[in-house]
Amino acid sequence: MEEQTTTMMKKKEGTEVIRIERESVIPIIKPRLIMTLANLIEQSGDRAEFLKLCKRVEYTIRAWYLLQFEDLMQLYSLFDPVHGAQKLEQQHLSPEEIDVLEQNFLTYLFQVMDKSNFKIATDDEIEVAHSGQYLLNLPISVDESKLDNKLLKKYFQEHPHDNLPDFADKYIIFRRGTGMDRTTDYFFMEKVDMIISRIWGWILRITRLDRLKRSSKKHKKDPKKVEEIPEDSEQADYIERIRIENMKLSLRNLASKITIQEPTFDRIIVVYRGASKGNKPERGIYVKHFKNIPMADMEIVLPEKKNPSLTPMDWVSFLVSAVVGLVAVVGSLESPKDDFWVMFAILSAVIGYCAKIYLTFQANMTAYQSLITKSMYDKQLDSGKGTLLHLCDDVVQQEVKEVIISFYILMEMGKATLEDLDLRCEELIQEEFGESCNFDVDDAVIKLEKLGIVSRDTIGRFYCVSLKRANEIIGTTTEELVLKAKLGSGN
């Protein structure tokens, strides 16, 4: 399974493009997938056998994971931030035993995350996300003193991962899937900021102060300055990021509504633990699930956020403006009348600029509070046990869809190499459903062989048994017996 990477590139001047490699998650709901494939089968008898096979595959795969899911939920009940402490007290466990249990829980959780195609957000992806602004225009940071830094650190020492972010000892951000968010508005304050920023940049260029700025940053990685986008990349999609900072200056753009656009993470799950207070260690583990989070506004999912305040740049602007204003006032006291009005104009402009900084901050604070409130109500899907139940079901759904698609392709092709099977599965998803994904053919083949309905010939090609034989090999499931008994008792 290839891991998704997210990279920003410059396609042309004024346009930012996010490069996103296709994920292994199959973005089609299972009922639609099954019925579409069944309708492609000509013989009605084969169609009935295929539908029966799909049910038996799901029942069997769900049974495979049942014990693991039960262990996961049982362990989480001990670390639920609401009721977990009471259950831990009832168990009379030593601190060492609790440490073992919480590491076991994290092991199960990370396994389920991987099976559900969630990936840990890397530093590069976080940097790309933070390199732009969307609706959130305030610098947001985490109060790390309120977060535990031992739980995850111990887990990653025992289970090393590549490309872990710098904050991995305090909290972990899992992400899966991408989408697009668009907002249309006048954005008056943001346009004013953009104009002032461009004027300030022009002043820096004229005074050549920008050279000092560039030289101080020449060793830092700039996520925007990447090679040109390759023309023939087959496993990646490119999404344009439309920002106010890049728009052309025109009266029409400044006076009318504009639409900005930002790629989103379709699903984000954040895992962390609060810092211990006093002598009693904190054992609760938070698992929060969000949807459709704009990459540039990813800060809204961070735990224990600090209240935003004026940035150092804002304070510098205040001080510089105050000095300029003071000079204007002193100069006007000793100048002729004509110069006095010039100084008065300068002083008015300085006061207006200071007011603009303050009013912009207040407007951004209001927008920030609204965005946080909206994220809690609209974008937070669930937390704790609800998130884990959702993940468990998601694992089963993905596994079932992989098996069904792979078996159907082998049924149509007869025999296929691993590469051919991978290609045909991706083509089927594109042709029949208009969706794209990086099909996880290795995992699919492992499950098919485990079910006993696919084998390999002497040169390594894969082939499947007939539909009827596949149903005989899997056999009647417990769920079918229960349904049959239920129907019998109903009669």
Buried (B, 14 or more C-beta within 10 A) or exposed (E): BEEBBBBBBBEEEEEBBBBBBBBBBBEBEBEEBBEEBBEEBEEEEBBEBBBBBBBBBBBBBBEEBEEBBEEBBEBBBBBBBEEBBEEBEEEEBEEEEBBEBBBEBBBBBBEBBBBBBBBBBBBBBBBBBBBBBBBBBBBBEBEBEBBBBBBBEBBBEEEEEEBBBEBBBBBBBBBBBBBEBEBEEEBEBBBEBBEBEEEEEEEBEEEEEBEEEEEEEEEEEEBEEBEEBEEEEEEBEBBBBBBBBBBEEEEEEBEEEBEBBBBBBBBBBBBBBBBEEEEEBBBBBBBBBBBBBBBBBBBBBBBBBEEBEBEEEBEEBBEEBEEBBEBBBEBBEEBEEEEBEBBEEBBEBBEEBBEBBEEBBEBBBEBBEEBBEEBEEEBBBBBBBEBBBBBBBBBBBBBBBBBBBBBBBBBBBEBBEBEBBBBBBBEBBEEBBEEBBBBBBEBBBBBBEEBEBBEEEEEEBBBBBEBEEBBEEBEEBEBBEEEEEEEEEEE
